[in-house]
Amino acid sequence: MGGNLSATSSLRHANQPNHPKVVELVGAAGVGKTSLALALSKKCKHIVLSQPPFFRNPADFPFFTGNLSRFLPVLTRMIMDPKRRNPTPRQIVWMLTLQGWYQRLASSEFSSEETILLDQGPIFLMTDLYRMRCINLQDALVKKWWGRVIENWASTLDAVILLDSTNKVLIDRIRSRGKWHLMKNRSNAEIVSFLEDYRLWFERVLYQLSEKNRNLTLVRVRTYPATLAEIEDEVVTELGLEKNDGHALVSDNPHSALQSI
């Protein structure tokens, strides 16, 4: 069931009146994010499937080096924190992505008529950083940096499609999927704990974003036993997307920063 997280004033793109609409698909592994993203791109006009900057793409080197120079004081503080493990290379890539990717989405390459659809976007990254205990909000510098990240993404995102299903369905899909997943060979109890942990942190990130953007639209969808067509129709209606018979637009960078290092 969809709706606004709350209903007061929004800081939605106050300085960017021609900004495209940005929507993120959120949910645990096996819930159907990629299938829905591809289906919506075929059903609706002006959908752009966008990927984050990719650390192995030479064209994205300036993005990461530029953001690293600004992130170094925070990264140094994290590395020196005796209460936390040092962030892994993958986590550093994710933090750099969170710091600067929103500016790309606001760039002139996207028109105000387009809807940018993100599969595993900033909410996923923030959730996983929380879940892995990377963000120490007791540290003033890290807290200040994280606050800017929340504000920047709150003013960038227009809507979130939060997908979920039963634990049994998700366990079956995780086990049967062809690609690797860290929980694929774990016990049912371990997978359920993993899924519940993700749900908890998704809600925490959504709450923080909604506190900064009171008009952030949240569409909650149960993907089982609904069919893909039924889910498509619900999302199209909730977000007011315009249907067509065309094909997806895909951003120039087909890679993903979420791949393993």
KANOR-V286129 format. One record per residue. N is the residue number from 1. PSI is psi in whole degrees, -180 to 180 (* if undefined). D_CENTER is the distance of its C-alpha to the mean C-alpha in whole Angstrom. Layout:
n = (N/N)
psi = (PSI/PSI)
d_center = (D_CENTER/D_CENTER)
This chain:
n = (1/2/3/4/5/6/7/8/9/10/11/12/13/14/15/16/17/18/19/20/21/22/23/24/25/26/27/28/29/30/31/32/33/34/35/36/37/38/39/40/41/42/43/44/45/46/47/48/49/50/51/52/53/54/55/56/57/58/59/60/61/62/63/64/65/66/67/68/69/70/71/72/73/74/75/76/77/78/79/80/81/82/83/84/85/86/87/88/89/90/91/92/93/94/95/96/97/98/99/100/101/102/103/104/105/106/107/108/109/110/111/112/113/114/115/116/117/118/119/120/121/122/123/124/125/126/127/128/129/130/131/132/133/134/135/136/137/138/139/140/141/142/143/144/145/146/147/148/149/150/151/152/153/154/155/156/157/158/159/160/161/162/163/164/165/166/167/168/169/170/171/172/173/174/175/176/177/178/179/180/181/182/183/184/185/186/187/188/189/190/191/192/193/194/195/196/197/198/199/200/201/202/203/204/205/206/207/208/209/210/211/212/213/214/215/216/217/218/219/220/221/222/223/224/225/226/227/228/229/230/231/232/233/234/235/236/237/238/239/240/241/242/243/244/245/246/247/248/249/250/251/252/253/254/255/256/257/258/259/260/261)
psi = (135/-177/173/147/-36/-177/36/-164/153/150/24/108/47/-34/9/72/-22/19/138/163/136/125/133/136/126/143/163/169/138/0/-16/24/-50/-40/-43/-40/-47/-40/-44/-36/-27/-30/-31/151/151/29/129/120/115/139/153/166/146/122/-19/0/117/-33/-21/-1/-45/-34/-49/-40/-40/-43/-31/-39/-35/-22/-14/-44/-40/-44/-41/-43/-41/-43/-33/-4/112/-14/-8/153/151/140/142/165/-41/-43/-35/-43/-43/-39/-38/-38/-46/-37/-35/-14/-33/-31/-36/-40/-22/2/169/-9/-16/135/163/-15/-16/154/117/124/123/125/117/67/-148/-35/-41/-45/-46/-40/-45/-35/-41/-49/-35/7/38/-25/108/97/1/-16/124/-41/-44/-41/-41/-43/-45/-37/-40/-39/-47/-46/-43/-41/-29/-36/-6/-43/135/-34/155/130/107/109/144/166/-175/154/-39/-46/-44/-39/-47/-41/-38/-43/-33/-10/148/-34/162/145/139/-20/3/-39/16/168/162/-42/-40/-39/-41/-43/-41/-46/-43/-36/-45/-44/-42/-47/-33/-46/-37/-45/-43/-40/-44/-40/-41/-28/-27/-24/97/-12/13/121/132/122/114/127/129/121/0/130/17/150/164/-40/-40/-39/-44/-51/-39/-45/-43/-43/-47/-38/-5/37/151/127/154/-177/18/-165/167/146/133/135/162/-30/103/-2/174/132/-7/-1/158/145/*)
d_center = (20/18/19/18/17/20/22/24/23/20/19/17/18/22/22/21/23/22/18/16/14/11/9/5/7/6/9/11/13/15/14/14/11/12/16/15/13/16/18/17/17/21/22/20/22/20/16/15/13/11/10/10/13/15/17/20/20/23/22/19/22/22/19/18/22/22/19/21/24/22/20/23/25/22/22/25/25/23/25/28/27/29/27/24/24/23/20/19/19/16/14/16/14/11/13/14/11/10/13/14/11/11/15/15/13/16/18/21/20/18/21/20/21/18/15/12/10/6/6/4/2/4/4/4/6/8/9/10/12/13/14/16/18/17/17/20/21/24/25/25/24/20/20/21/18/15/17/16/13/12/15/13/10/12/14/12/10/12/11/9/10/10/12/15/18/21/21/24/22/19/22/24/21/20/23/24/21/23/20/20/18/19/20/22/25/25/27/26/26/24/21/21/21/18/16/18/16/13/14/15/13/10/13/14/10/11/14/14/12/15/17/17/16/18/18/14/14/13/14/15/16/18/18/22/24/23/23/21/23/23/19/19/22/20/17/19/21/19/17/21/20/23/24/25/27/25/23/19/19/17/16/19/17/16/15/12/12/11/14/17/19)
